[in-house]
Protein backbone atom coordinates (compact mmCIF):
# COMPACT_ATOMS: atom_id res chain seq x y z
CA UNK A 1 0.00 0.00 0.00
CA UNK A 2 1.39 3.40 -0.99
CA UNK A 3 1.31 5.98 1.77
CA UNK A 4 1.59 9.78 1.74
CA UNK A 5 1.63 11.96 4.84
CA UNK A 6 0.67 15.63 4.49
CA UNK A 7 0.53 18.21 7.29
CA UNK A 8 -2.58 20.41 7.25
CA UNK A 9 -2.13 24.12 7.84
CA UNK A 10 -4.34 27.11 7.13
CA UNK A 11 -1.82 28.10 4.44
CA UNK A 12 -2.25 24.86 2.48
CA UNK A 13 -6.02 24.51 3.02
CA UNK A 14 -6.78 25.06 -0.67
CA UNK A 15 -4.09 22.53 -1.64
CA UNK A 16 -5.63 19.93 0.72
CA UNK A 17 -9.10 20.60 -0.70
CA UNK A 18 -7.79 20.14 -4.27
CA UNK A 19 -5.90 16.95 -3.29
CA UNK A 20 -9.05 15.41 -1.78
CA UNK A 21 -11.17 16.55 -4.72
CA UNK A 22 -8.68 14.93 -7.16
CA UNK A 23 -8.49 11.71 -5.16
CA UNK A 24 -12.26 11.34 -4.93
CA UNK A 25 -13.10 12.65 -8.39
CA UNK A 26 -10.75 10.60 -10.59
CA UNK A 27 -13.46 8.76 -12.49
CA UNK A 28 -11.04 7.67 -15.23
CA UNK A 29 -10.29 4.64 -13.08
CA UNK A 30 -13.96 3.59 -13.00
CA UNK A 31 -15.51 2.54 -9.73
CA UNK A 32 -13.19 3.37 -6.82
CA UNK A 33 -13.32 1.96 -3.32
CA UNK A 34 -12.76 4.31 -0.41
CA UNK A 35 -12.50 3.92 3.35
CA UNK A 36 -12.73 6.73 5.89
CA UNK A 37 -13.89 7.58 9.40
CA UNK A 38 -16.82 9.97 9.61
CA UNK A 39 -18.68 11.78 12.39
CA UNK A 40 -22.45 11.85 11.76
CA UNK A 41 -24.10 14.86 13.36
CA UNK A 42 -27.42 15.15 11.53
CA UNK A 43 -30.22 13.52 13.49
CA UNK A 44 -28.08 13.05 16.59
CA UNK A 45 -28.00 14.74 20.00
CA UNK A 46 -24.54 13.21 20.51
CA UNK A 47 -22.66 12.56 17.22
CA UNK A 48 -21.84 9.03 16.10
CA UNK A 49 -18.42 8.08 14.71
CA UNK A 50 -18.24 5.24 12.18
CA UNK A 51 -15.81 3.72 9.69
CA UNK A 52 -17.30 3.61 6.21
CA UNK A 53 -16.39 1.70 3.07
CA UNK A 54 -17.94 3.25 -0.02
CA UNK A 55 -17.81 2.98 -3.80
CA UNK A 56 -17.42 6.09 -5.94
CA UNK A 57 -18.52 6.48 -9.56
CA UNK A 58 -21.24 3.81 -9.42
CA UNK A 59 -24.09 3.66 -11.92
CA UNK A 60 -26.83 5.41 -9.92
CA UNK A 61 -29.38 4.97 -12.70
CA UNK A 62 -28.95 1.18 -12.57
CA UNK A 63 -29.32 1.24 -8.77
CA UNK A 64 -32.57 3.24 -9.13
CA UNK A 65 -33.88 0.72 -11.72
CA UNK A 66 -33.06 -2.24 -9.45
CA UNK A 67 -34.74 -0.47 -6.53
CA UNK A 68 -37.88 0.16 -8.60
CA UNK A 69 -38.15 -3.53 -9.53
CA UNK A 70 -37.71 -4.57 -5.88
CA UNK A 71 -40.28 -1.99 -4.70
CA UNK A 72 -42.82 -3.28 -7.23
CA UNK A 73 -42.34 -6.84 -5.99
CA UNK A 74 -42.91 -6.04 -2.30
CA UNK A 75 -46.11 -7.52 -0.88
CA UNK A 76 -47.84 -4.74 1.06
CA UNK A 77 -49.82 -5.71 4.15
CA UNK A 78 -52.55 -3.18 4.74
CA UNK A 79 -53.63 0.20 3.48
CA UNK A 80 -50.73 2.21 4.93
CA UNK A 81 -48.09 -0.15 3.54
CA UNK A 82 -49.80 -0.11 0.12
CA UNK A 83 -49.80 3.70 0.08
CA UNK A 84 -46.13 3.75 1.16
CA UNK A 85 -45.22 1.31 -1.62
CA UNK A 86 -47.15 3.35 -4.22
CA UNK A 87 -45.46 6.61 -3.18
CA UNK A 88 -41.97 5.06 -3.27
CA UNK A 89 -42.62 3.57 -6.73
CA UNK A 90 -43.87 6.95 -7.96
CA UNK A 91 -40.77 8.67 -6.55
CA UNK A 92 -38.39 6.15 -8.16
CA UNK A 93 -40.20 6.53 -11.49
CA UNK A 94 -39.79 10.32 -11.17
CA UNK A 95 -36.08 9.82 -10.47
CA UNK A 96 -35.62 7.58 -13.51
CA UNK A 97 -37.60 9.94 -15.74
CA UNK A 98 -35.72 13.11 -14.68
CA UNK A 99 -32.34 11.56 -13.87
CA UNK A 100 -30.78 10.66 -10.53
CA UNK A 101 -30.45 13.83 -8.47
CA UNK A 102 -33.24 15.60 -10.35
CA UNK A 103 -36.36 14.19 -8.69
CA UNK A 104 -38.66 17.21 -8.53
CA UNK A 105 -40.10 16.02 -5.18
CA UNK A 106 -36.72 15.50 -3.53
CA UNK A 107 -35.62 18.08 -0.95
CA UNK A 108 -31.94 17.83 -1.91
CA UNK A 109 -32.58 18.15 -5.64
CA UNK A 110 -29.32 18.46 -7.56
CA UNK A 111 -27.09 17.10 -4.81
CA UNK A 112 -26.45 13.78 -6.57
CA UNK A 113 -26.22 15.13 -10.09
CA UNK A 114 -22.55 16.13 -10.14
CA UNK A 115 -20.47 14.53 -12.89
CA UNK A 116 -17.61 13.55 -10.64
CA UNK A 117 -19.63 12.63 -7.53
CA UNK A 118 -17.97 15.41 -5.56
CA UNK A 119 -18.59 19.11 -5.22
CA UNK A 120 -17.72 22.00 -2.93
CA UNK A 121 -20.60 23.47 -0.97
CA UNK A 122 -21.04 27.08 0.16
CA UNK A 123 -18.97 26.49 3.34
CA UNK A 124 -15.90 25.24 1.46
CA UNK A 125 -16.61 21.67 2.53
CA UNK A 126 -16.65 18.77 0.08
CA UNK A 127 -19.82 16.80 -0.56
CA UNK A 128 -19.07 13.26 -1.69
CA UNK A 129 -21.82 11.18 -3.29
CA UNK A 130 -21.28 7.43 -3.20
CA UNK A 131 -22.70 3.98 -2.53
CA UNK A 132 -22.25 2.81 1.06
CA UNK A 133 -20.82 -0.71 1.16
CA UNK A 134 -20.30 -1.10 4.91
CA UNK A 135 -20.34 0.81 8.16
CA UNK A 136 -18.75 -0.04 11.51
CA UNK A 137 -19.73 2.09 14.49
CA UNK A 138 -16.70 3.20 16.52
CA UNK A 139 -18.47 5.52 18.96
CA UNK A 140 -22.22 5.12 19.43
CA UNK A 141 -24.21 8.33 19.08
CA UNK A 142 -27.46 9.36 20.69
CA UNK A 143 -30.28 9.88 18.20
CA UNK A 144 -32.80 12.69 18.46
CA UNK A 145 -36.32 11.56 19.34
CA UNK A 146 -38.55 11.54 16.26
CA UNK A 147 -42.30 10.96 16.25
CA UNK A 148 -42.89 9.80 12.69
CA UNK A 149 -46.31 9.21 11.15
CA UNK A 150 -47.27 5.60 10.36
CA UNK A 151 -46.88 6.32 6.61
CA UNK A 152 -43.32 7.59 7.12
CA UNK A 153 -42.45 4.52 9.21
CA UNK A 154 -43.86 2.26 6.46
CA UNK A 155 -41.88 4.11 3.75
CA UNK A 156 -38.68 3.85 5.79
CA UNK A 157 -39.20 0.10 6.22
CA UNK A 158 -39.50 -0.30 2.43
CA UNK A 159 -36.52 1.98 1.74
CA UNK A 160 -34.30 -0.15 4.02
CA UNK A 161 -34.53 -3.09 1.60
CA UNK A 162 -33.84 -1.03 -1.54
CA UNK A 163 -30.29 -0.66 -2.93
CA UNK A 164 -31.12 3.01 -3.56
CA UNK A 165 -31.14 3.64 0.20
CA UNK A 166 -27.38 2.96 0.26
CA UNK A 167 -26.65 6.03 -1.89
CA UNK A 168 -25.14 8.49 0.55
CA UNK A 169 -23.85 12.03 0.61
CA UNK A 170 -21.06 12.84 3.06
CA UNK A 171 -20.03 16.41 3.90
CA UNK A 172 -16.34 16.59 4.70
CA UNK A 173 -14.38 19.54 6.07
CA UNK A 174 -10.95 19.13 4.41
CA UNK A 175 -9.19 20.75 7.39
CA UNK A 176 -10.67 18.19 9.82
CA UNK A 177 -10.02 15.16 7.61
CA UNK A 178 -7.38 12.79 9.00
CA UNK A 179 -7.03 9.75 6.77
CA UNK A 180 -8.41 8.29 3.57
CA UNK A 181 -7.61 5.05 1.76
CA UNK A 182 -8.52 4.85 -1.92
CA UNK A 183 -7.81 1.75 -4.04
CA UNK A 184 -4.81 0.80 -1.92
CA UNK A 185 -3.32 4.31 -1.72
CA UNK A 186 -3.40 5.71 1.78
CA UNK A 187 -3.23 9.45 2.45
CA UNK A 188 -2.82 10.67 6.01
CA UNK A 189 -3.45 14.31 6.82
CA UNK A 190 -2.18 15.55 10.16
C-alpha positions as CSV (number, residue, x, y, z in Angstrom):
1,X,0.0,0.0,0.0
2,X,1.4,3.4,-1.0
3,X,1.3,6.0,1.8
4,X,1.6,9.8,1.7
5,X,1.6,12.0,4.8
6,X,0.7,15.6,4.5
7,X,0.5,18.2,7.3
8,X,-2.6,20.4,7.3
9,X,-2.1,24.1,7.8
10,X,-4.3,27.1,7.1
11,X,-1.8,28.1,4.4
12,X,-2.3,24.9,2.5
13,X,-6.0,24.5,3.0
14,X,-6.8,25.1,-0.7
15,X,-4.1,22.5,-1.6
16,X,-5.6,19.9,0.7
17,X,-9.1,20.6,-0.7
18,X,-7.8,20.1,-4.3
19,X,-5.9,17.0,-3.3
20,X,-9.0,15.4,-1.8
21,X,-11.2,16.6,-4.7
22,X,-8.7,14.9,-7.2
23,X,-8.5,11.7,-5.2
24,X,-12.3,11.3,-4.9
25,X,-13.1,12.6,-8.4
26,X,-10.8,10.6,-10.6
27,X,-13.5,8.8,-12.5
28,X,-11.0,7.7,-15.2
29,X,-10.3,4.6,-13.1
30,X,-14.0,3.6,-13.0
31,X,-15.5,2.5,-9.7
32,X,-13.2,3.4,-6.8
33,X,-13.3,2.0,-3.3
34,X,-12.8,4.3,-0.4
35,X,-12.5,3.9,3.3
36,X,-12.7,6.7,5.9
37,X,-13.9,7.6,9.4
38,X,-16.8,10.0,9.6
39,X,-18.7,11.8,12.4
40,X,-22.4,11.8,11.8
41,X,-24.1,14.9,13.4
42,X,-27.4,15.2,11.5
43,X,-30.2,13.5,13.5
44,X,-28.1,13.1,16.6
45,X,-28.0,14.7,20.0
46,X,-24.5,13.2,20.5
47,X,-22.7,12.6,17.2
48,X,-21.8,9.0,16.1
49,X,-18.4,8.1,14.7
50,X,-18.2,5.2,12.2
51,X,-15.8,3.7,9.7
52,X,-17.3,3.6,6.2
53,X,-16.4,1.7,3.1
54,X,-17.9,3.2,0.0
55,X,-17.8,3.0,-3.8
56,X,-17.4,6.1,-5.9
57,X,-18.5,6.5,-9.6
58,X,-21.2,3.8,-9.4
59,X,-24.1,3.7,-11.9
60,X,-26.8,5.4,-9.9
61,X,-29.4,5.0,-12.7
62,X,-29.0,1.2,-12.6
63,X,-29.3,1.2,-8.8
64,X,-32.6,3.2,-9.1
65,X,-33.9,0.7,-11.7
66,X,-33.1,-2.2,-9.5
67,X,-34.7,-0.5,-6.5
68,X,-37.9,0.2,-8.6
69,X,-38.1,-3.5,-9.5
70,X,-37.7,-4.6,-5.9
71,X,-40.3,-2.0,-4.7
72,X,-42.8,-3.3,-7.2
73,X,-42.3,-6.8,-6.0
74,X,-42.9,-6.0,-2.3
75,X,-46.1,-7.5,-0.9
76,X,-47.8,-4.7,1.1
77,X,-49.8,-5.7,4.2
78,X,-52.6,-3.2,4.7
79,X,-53.6,0.2,3.5
80,X,-50.7,2.2,4.9
81,X,-48.1,-0.2,3.5
82,X,-49.8,-0.1,0.1
83,X,-49.8,3.7,0.1
84,X,-46.1,3.8,1.2
85,X,-45.2,1.3,-1.6
86,X,-47.1,3.4,-4.2
87,X,-45.5,6.6,-3.2
88,X,-42.0,5.1,-3.3
89,X,-42.6,3.6,-6.7
90,X,-43.9,7.0,-8.0
91,X,-40.8,8.7,-6.5
92,X,-38.4,6.1,-8.2
93,X,-40.2,6.5,-11.5
94,X,-39.8,10.3,-11.2
95,X,-36.1,9.8,-10.5
96,X,-35.6,7.6,-13.5
97,X,-37.6,9.9,-15.7
98,X,-35.7,13.1,-14.7
99,X,-32.3,11.6,-13.9
100,X,-30.8,10.7,-10.5
101,X,-30.4,13.8,-8.5
102,X,-33.2,15.6,-10.4
103,X,-36.4,14.2,-8.7
104,X,-38.7,17.2,-8.5
105,X,-40.1,16.0,-5.2
106,X,-36.7,15.5,-3.5
107,X,-35.6,18.1,-1.0
108,X,-31.9,17.8,-1.9
109,X,-32.6,18.2,-5.6
110,X,-29.3,18.5,-7.6
111,X,-27.1,17.1,-4.8
112,X,-26.4,13.8,-6.6
113,X,-26.2,15.1,-10.1
114,X,-22.5,16.1,-10.1
115,X,-20.5,14.5,-12.9
116,X,-17.6,13.6,-10.6
117,X,-19.6,12.6,-7.5
118,X,-18.0,15.4,-5.6
119,X,-18.6,19.1,-5.2
120,X,-17.7,22.0,-2.9
121,X,-20.6,23.5,-1.0
122,X,-21.0,27.1,0.2
123,X,-19.0,26.5,3.3
124,X,-15.9,25.2,1.5
125,X,-16.6,21.7,2.5
126,X,-16.6,18.8,0.1
127,X,-19.8,16.8,-0.6
128,X,-19.1,13.3,-1.7
129,X,-21.8,11.2,-3.3
130,X,-21.3,7.4,-3.2
131,X,-22.7,4.0,-2.5
132,X,-22.3,2.8,1.1
133,X,-20.8,-0.7,1.2
134,X,-20.3,-1.1,4.9
135,X,-20.3,0.8,8.2
136,X,-18.7,0.0,11.5
137,X,-19.7,2.1,14.5
138,X,-16.7,3.2,16.5
139,X,-18.5,5.5,19.0
140,X,-22.2,5.1,19.4
141,X,-24.2,8.3,19.1
142,X,-27.5,9.4,20.7
143,X,-30.3,9.9,18.2
144,X,-32.8,12.7,18.5
145,X,-36.3,11.6,19.3
146,X,-38.6,11.5,16.3
147,X,-42.3,11.0,16.3
148,X,-42.9,9.8,12.7
149,X,-46.3,9.2,11.2
150,X,-47.3,5.6,10.4
151,X,-46.9,6.3,6.6
152,X,-43.3,7.6,7.1
153,X,-42.4,4.5,9.2
154,X,-43.9,2.3,6.5
155,X,-41.9,4.1,3.7
156,X,-38.7,3.9,5.8
157,X,-39.2,0.1,6.2
158,X,-39.5,-0.3,2.4
159,X,-36.5,2.0,1.7
160,X,-34.3,-0.1,4.0
161,X,-34.5,-3.1,1.6
162,X,-33.8,-1.0,-1.5
163,X,-30.3,-0.7,-2.9
164,X,-31.1,3.0,-3.6
165,X,-31.1,3.6,0.2
166,X,-27.4,3.0,0.3
167,X,-26.7,6.0,-1.9
168,X,-25.1,8.5,0.6
169,X,-23.9,12.0,0.6
170,X,-21.1,12.8,3.1
171,X,-20.0,16.4,3.9
172,X,-16.3,16.6,4.7
173,X,-14.4,19.5,6.1
174,X,-10.9,19.1,4.4
175,X,-9.2,20.8,7.4
176,X,-10.7,18.2,9.8
177,X,-10.0,15.2,7.6
178,X,-7.4,12.8,9.0
179,X,-7.0,9.8,6.8
180,X,-8.4,8.3,3.6
181,X,-7.6,5.0,1.8
182,X,-8.5,4.9,-1.9
183,X,-7.8,1.8,-4.0
184,X,-4.8,0.8,-1.9
185,X,-3.3,4.3,-1.7
186,X,-3.4,5.7,1.8
187,X,-3.2,9.5,2.4
188,X,-2.8,10.7,6.0
189,X,-3.5,14.3,6.8
190,X,-2.2,15.5,10.2
